[in-house]
Amino acid sequence: MSNMREITPSKKPQIWAIGGGKGGVGKSLVSVMLSMELARRNQKTVLVDADLGAANLHTLMGIKTPVRTLNDFVIRRCSTIEEICIHTTVQNLQLVCGASEILSFANPQFAQKNKIVQSLLHIACDHVILDLGAGTSYNVLDFFLIASNPIVVLTPQPISIQNAYAFIRNAVYRKLSRMASNQPTLQEIIKLAMDPKNESQVRTIHDLFEVVRKKYDKKMASLLEKALNDIRPLIITNMARDHRDNNAGKIIQLVAEKYLTIQAQDLGAITYDPMIDTMVSQMIPLSELAEDSPSRVDAAQLIKRLI
């Protein structure tokens, strides 16, 4: 019997995407924390392991060998994505395991990716949380850009802050590039701007729009500007050890506004919790982490701000 409440079939879920510049910042841990807090609030939640090359969420949730994975849906072994949802020990929380057993699936074809996206947009639940892979491949960025809550996770280290900004920058240019997919001249202008050392001295998104406005088309420049209004990344600093670490997200927020002309929001920080390191190393499910642990308390505050 399902442990999840009924929800109106016509209701579309809110999509969350948890990304970041590089591995090691704790994206999967943050994904699990946020999912558990949503479920605790009686929100029907589906956590999806969208790290298509190195799936590991099932281990964090205490599932040794998944009986069904995303691959079963893509190759039509299962007709709906609901069929591959696995119940967890957390009430209201289900898991869709990744498909790392087939290495080629780390780079799905357009039709495969579109099938996954369309299914996630219509799955019967309140929230879908996508735990994205590391890096800035097109697949990662495309999943990030469909989210109504696109979250970037970083740690307070300077290199992580740089990587997080690079991730957001690549997401911005990915969106602009897709808008110009059928216009080769505009594509070349955008490609040029993506090189921070380009000879045309295009250093910011504002510079890019000026070039498009003068050399290509004023209307298109306005459309590109309008499209960026939809990109509003949410920043979470993970593994914060002291009050100064909480400023990492604010740095990203300011730099993104100055150079990318987008409105990022610093949500706050999740405190470093040595108990999580112990649990992960001993393969203890994170669902057993006490609700009054520092990291879960912080995650609860983040969810409260969002919903």
C-alpha positions as CSV (number, residue, x, y, z in Angstrom):
1,M,0.0,0.0,0.0
2,S,1.2,3.5,-0.9
3,N,2.3,5.7,2.1
4,M,1.7,8.8,0.0
5,R,-1.5,10.8,0.0
6,E,-3.7,11.3,-3.0
7,I,-3.3,14.4,-5.2
8,T,-5.3,15.8,-8.0
9,P,-4.0,14.2,-11.2
10,S,-4.2,17.5,-13.2
11,K,-1.9,19.3,-10.8
12,K,1.6,19.7,-12.1
13,P,4.5,19.3,-9.7
14,Q,7.0,22.0,-8.8
15,I,10.4,21.0,-10.3
16,W,13.6,21.5,-8.2
17,A,17.0,21.0,-9.7
18,I,20.1,20.8,-7.5
19,G,23.3,21.6,-9.4
20,G,26.8,23.0,-8.8
21,G,30.0,23.6,-10.5
22,K,32.0,20.5,-9.5
23,G,31.6,17.3,-7.5
24,G,32.3,17.3,-3.7
25,V,30.0,20.2,-2.7
26,G,27.3,17.9,-1.3
27,K,24.6,18.2,-4.0
28,S,23.2,14.8,-3.3
29,L,23.2,15.4,0.5
30,V,21.3,18.7,0.0
31,S,18.9,17.0,-2.3
32,V,18.1,14.3,0.3
33,M,17.8,16.9,3.1
34,L,15.4,19.1,1.1
35,S,13.3,16.1,0.0
36,M,12.9,14.8,3.5
37,E,11.8,18.2,4.8
38,L,9.3,18.6,2.0
39,A,7.9,15.1,2.7
40,R,7.8,15.9,6.5
41,R,5.4,18.7,5.6
42,N,3.0,16.3,4.0
43,Q,4.2,17.2,0.5
44,K,4.2,14.3,-1.9
45,T,7.8,14.3,-3.2
46,V,9.7,12.4,-5.7
47,L,13.5,12.5,-5.5
48,V,15.2,11.8,-8.9
49,D,18.8,10.7,-9.3
50,A,19.6,12.7,-12.5
51,D,23.3,12.1,-12.2
52,L,23.2,9.9,-15.2
53,G,26.8,8.8,-15.1
54,A,27.4,8.2,-11.3
55,A,24.1,7.5,-9.6
56,N,24.4,7.1,-5.8
57,L,21.2,8.5,-4.2
58,H,19.9,5.0,-3.5
59,T,22.9,4.3,-1.3
60,L,22.3,7.5,0.7
61,M,18.6,6.3,1.2
62,G,19.6,2.8,2.3
63,I,18.8,1.0,-0.9
64,K,21.6,-1.4,-1.8
65,T,20.4,-2.7,-5.2
66,P,17.5,-0.8,-6.9
67,V,15.0,-3.1,-8.5
68,R,14.1,-0.4,-11.1
69,T,16.0,2.6,-12.5
70,L,15.5,5.4,-14.9
71,N,16.9,3.2,-17.6
72,D,13.9,0.9,-17.3
73,F,11.7,3.8,-18.3
74,V,13.8,5.1,-21.1
75,I,14.1,1.7,-22.9
76,R,10.4,1.2,-22.4
77,R,10.7,-1.7,-19.9
78,C,8.3,0.4,-17.8
79,S,5.7,2.5,-19.6
80,T,5.4,5.3,-17.0
81,I,7.9,7.0,-14.7
82,E,5.5,6.3,-11.8
83,E,6.3,2.5,-12.3
84,I,10.0,3.1,-11.4
85,C,9.3,5.1,-8.3
86,I,10.6,3.3,-5.2
87,H,9.1,3.8,-1.8
88,T,11.5,4.9,0.9
89,T,11.3,4.7,4.7
90,V,10.3,8.4,4.7
91,Q,6.6,8.9,4.5
92,N,5.5,10.9,1.3
93,L,9.0,10.4,-0.3
94,Q,9.7,8.2,-3.3
95,L,12.9,7.7,-5.2
96,V,13.7,7.3,-8.9
97,C,17.1,5.7,-9.1
98,G,19.7,6.7,-11.7
99,A,20.8,4.5,-14.6
100,S,24.6,4.3,-14.1
101,E,24.6,0.6,-15.1
102,I,24.6,1.7,-18.7
103,L,27.5,4.1,-19.3
104,S,26.1,5.4,-22.6
105,F,23.0,6.7,-20.8
106,A,25.3,9.4,-19.2
107,N,24.8,11.2,-22.5
108,P,21.2,10.5,-23.6
109,Q,19.9,11.4,-27.0
110,F,17.6,14.3,-27.4
111,A,14.5,12.1,-27.6
112,Q,15.4,10.2,-24.5
113,K,16.1,13.5,-22.5
114,N,12.8,15.0,-23.8
115,K,10.9,11.8,-22.7
116,I,12.3,12.1,-19.2
117,V,11.6,15.9,-19.0
118,Q,8.0,15.5,-20.2
119,S,7.3,12.7,-17.8
120,L,8.7,14.6,-14.8
121,L,6.6,17.6,-15.7
122,H,3.4,15.5,-15.5
123,I,4.2,13.1,-12.7
124,A,1.5,12.9,-10.0
125,C,3.1,14.6,-7.0
126,D,3.7,18.0,-5.4
127,H,7.5,18.2,-5.9
128,V,10.1,16.6,-8.1
129,I,13.7,17.1,-6.9
130,L,16.4,16.4,-9.5
131,D,19.9,15.7,-8.1
132,L,22.0,16.7,-11.1
133,G,25.4,15.4,-12.1
134,A,28.6,17.4,-11.6
135,G,29.9,19.8,-14.2
136,T,28.2,21.9,-16.9
137,S,27.4,19.4,-19.7
138,Y,24.4,20.3,-21.8
139,N,22.3,17.6,-20.2
140,V,23.0,18.9,-16.7
141,L,22.2,22.5,-17.8
142,D,19.1,21.6,-19.7
143,F,17.7,19.8,-16.6
144,F,18.6,22.8,-14.5
145,L,16.9,25.2,-16.8
146,I,13.5,23.4,-16.7
147,A,13.3,23.8,-12.9
148,S,11.0,26.3,-11.2
149,N,13.4,26.1,-8.2
150,P,16.9,25.9,-9.8
151,I,19.3,25.6,-6.8
152,V,23.1,25.9,-7.0
153,V,25.1,24.3,-4.1
154,L,28.5,25.5,-3.2
155,T,30.9,25.3,-0.2
156,P,32.7,28.4,1.3
157,Q,36.0,27.6,-0.4
158,P,37.0,30.2,-3.0
159,I,37.4,27.6,-5.8
160,S,33.9,26.4,-5.1
161,I,32.5,29.9,-5.3
162,Q,34.3,30.4,-8.6
163,N,32.9,27.1,-9.9
164,A,29.3,28.0,-8.8
165,Y,29.5,31.2,-10.7
166,A,30.8,29.4,-13.7
167,F,27.9,27.0,-13.5
168,I,25.3,29.8,-13.5
169,R,27.1,31.6,-16.3
170,N,27.1,28.5,-18.4
171,A,23.4,28.0,-17.7
172,V,22.7,31.6,-18.9
173,Y,24.7,31.1,-22.1
174,R,23.1,27.7,-22.7
175,K,19.6,29.3,-22.6
176,L,20.7,32.1,-25.0
177,S,22.3,29.6,-27.3
178,R,19.2,27.4,-27.5
179,M,17.1,30.5,-28.3
180,A,19.5,31.2,-31.2
181,S,19.7,27.6,-32.4
182,N,18.3,28.4,-35.9
183,Q,20.2,31.6,-36.4
184,P,23.9,30.9,-37.2
185,T,25.0,34.5,-37.1
186,L,23.5,35.1,-33.7
187,Q,24.9,31.8,-32.5
188,E,28.4,33.0,-33.5
189,I,27.9,36.3,-31.5
190,I,26.9,34.3,-28.4
191,K,29.7,31.8,-28.9
192,L,32.2,34.7,-29.1
193,A,30.8,36.2,-25.9
194,M,31.2,32.9,-24.0
195,D,35.0,33.3,-24.3
196,P,35.9,35.7,-21.4
197,K,39.0,36.7,-23.3
198,N,37.3,37.5,-26.6
199,E,38.9,40.2,-28.7
200,S,35.6,42.1,-29.0
201,Q,35.8,43.1,-25.3
202,V,32.4,41.6,-24.6
203,R,32.8,41.0,-20.8
204,T,29.2,41.1,-19.5
205,I,25.8,40.0,-20.7
206,H,24.9,43.7,-21.0
207,D,27.9,44.0,-23.5
208,L,26.5,41.0,-25.4
209,F,23.0,42.6,-25.7
210,E,24.6,45.8,-27.0
211,V,26.5,43.9,-29.7
212,V,23.3,42.0,-30.7
213,R,21.3,45.2,-30.8
214,K,23.9,47.0,-33.0
215,K,25.1,44.2,-35.3
216,Y,22.1,41.9,-35.5
217,D,18.6,42.8,-34.4
218,K,17.1,45.1,-31.8
219,K,14.0,42.9,-31.4
220,M,16.1,39.8,-30.8
221,A,18.2,41.6,-28.2
222,S,15.0,42.5,-26.3
223,L,13.8,38.8,-26.5
224,L,17.2,37.6,-25.1
225,E,17.0,40.1,-22.3
226,K,13.4,39.1,-21.4
227,A,14.4,35.4,-21.4
228,L,17.0,36.0,-18.7
229,N,14.3,37.2,-16.3
230,D,13.2,33.6,-16.1
231,I,16.6,32.5,-14.7
232,R,16.6,33.1,-11.0
233,P,19.0,30.6,-9.3
234,L,18.8,30.0,-5.6
235,I,22.1,29.7,-3.8
236,I,22.7,27.3,-0.9
237,T,26.1,27.3,0.9
238,N,26.8,23.8,2.2
239,M,29.2,22.7,5.0
240,A,29.4,26.1,6.6
241,R,31.6,26.0,9.7
242,D,31.3,29.6,11.0
243,H,29.3,32.8,10.5
244,R,31.7,34.1,7.8
245,D,31.0,31.1,5.6
246,N,27.4,32.3,5.2
247,N,28.6,35.1,2.9
248,A,29.6,32.8,0.1
249,G,26.1,32.8,-1.4
250,K,25.9,36.6,-1.2
251,I,29.1,36.9,-3.3
252,I,27.4,34.8,-6.0
253,Q,24.3,36.9,-5.8
254,L,26.1,40.2,-6.3
255,V,28.4,38.9,-9.1
256,A,25.6,37.3,-11.0
257,E,23.6,40.5,-11.0
258,K,26.6,42.6,-12.1
259,Y,27.9,40.5,-14.9
260,L,24.9,38.3,-15.9
261,T,22.1,40.8,-15.2
262,I,20.1,38.0,-13.5
263,Q,18.5,38.0,-10.0
264,A,20.0,35.2,-7.9
265,Q,18.8,34.7,-4.4
266,D,21.0,33.6,-1.5
267,L,18.9,31.2,0.6
268,G,21.4,30.7,3.3
269,A,23.7,27.9,4.6
270,I,23.6,24.3,5.9
271,T,26.0,23.8,8.8
272,Y,28.7,21.3,8.5
273,D,27.6,18.1,10.3
274,P,30.3,15.5,11.2
275,M,27.5,13.0,11.8
276,I,26.7,13.0,8.1
277,D,30.3,12.1,7.2
278,T,30.0,9.2,9.7
279,M,26.7,8.0,8.3
280,V,27.9,8.1,4.7
281,S,31.1,6.3,5.5
282,Q,29.2,3.6,7.4
283,M,26.4,3.5,4.7
284,I,23.7,4.4,7.3
285,P,20.6,5.9,5.5
286,L,20.3,9.6,5.9
287,S,16.7,9.1,6.8
288,E,18.0,8.1,10.2
289,L,19.6,11.4,10.8
290,A,17.9,13.1,13.8
291,E,15.5,15.9,13.1
292,D,17.2,18.1,15.6
293,S,20.7,17.7,13.9
294,P,22.2,21.0,12.8
295,S,22.0,20.2,9.1
296,R,18.3,19.1,9.2
297,V,17.4,22.2,11.2
298,D,19.0,24.3,8.6
299,A,17.4,22.4,5.7
300,A,14.0,22.9,7.4
301,Q,14.6,26.7,7.6
302,L,15.5,26.8,3.9
303,I,12.3,24.9,2.9
304,K,10.3,27.2,5.1
305,R,11.6,30.2,3.2
306,L,10.7,28.7,-0.1
307,I,7.2,27.3,0.6
